[in-house]
Amino acid sequence: MSNAVDPAALTARAEQRDMDELRRWLTARIAFYLDIDAGSIDPDTDLASYGLDSVYALSVVSDMQDRLGQDVDETAVRRCGDVNGLARYMRSLTDGR
C-alpha cells in the first residue's frame, strides 16, 4: 500500500480552492454594490439580470485590479457575463505568476 501523493491531484485541488475563493470574493463584491444578499447570486446567471450596470461594473473592475495588483481589461470583463466567467478570467491573469 503506497502513501504516494499524486501531484496532479494536489494541483487540481489547489486550483479548485482558488476558483472557489475567487467566486466567493466576486459574489461578495457584486452583492455589496447591488445591495443584495450574496446568497441570491447564481454564479452562472448573467450579471446584467441582477442590475449590474456600467458604473457598478467599473467598480468591480477596480476591485479586481486592486486584488490582482495589475490592470484588468474592462472589455474582457464585460464579455465574461457571470461570476464564473469573471473568476476564470481572474484566474487566467494570475496563471504563471
MODAUR-V89397 format. One record per pair of residues at least 6 apart in sequence whose C-alpha atoms are under 7 Angstrom apart, sorted by sequence separation. I is the first residue (numbers start at 0). J is the second residue. D is the distance in whole Angstrom. If there is no record, write none. Layout:
i=I j=J d=D
i=I j=J d=D
//
This chain:
i=30 j=36 d=6
i=64 j=70 d=5
i=79 j=85 d=6
i=30 j=37 d=5
i=64 j=71 d=6
i=76 j=85 d=6
i=27 j=37 d=6
i=26 j=37 d=6
i=60 j=71 d=7
i=60 j=73 d=7
i=26 j=40 d=7
i=33 j=51 d=7
i=32 j=55 d=6
i=29 j=59 d=7
i=28 j=59 d=7
i=46 j=80 d=6
i=45 j=80 d=5
i=46 j=81 d=5
i=45 j=81 d=5
i=44 j=81 d=6
i=43 j=81 d=6
i=42 j=81 d=6
i=43 j=82 d=6
i=42 j=82 d=5
i=43 j=83 d=6
i=42 j=83 d=5
i=26 j=82 d=7
i=25 j=82 d=7
i=22 j=82 d=6
i=22 j=83 d=7
i=22 j=86 d=6
i=21 j=86 d=6
i=18 j=86 d=6
//
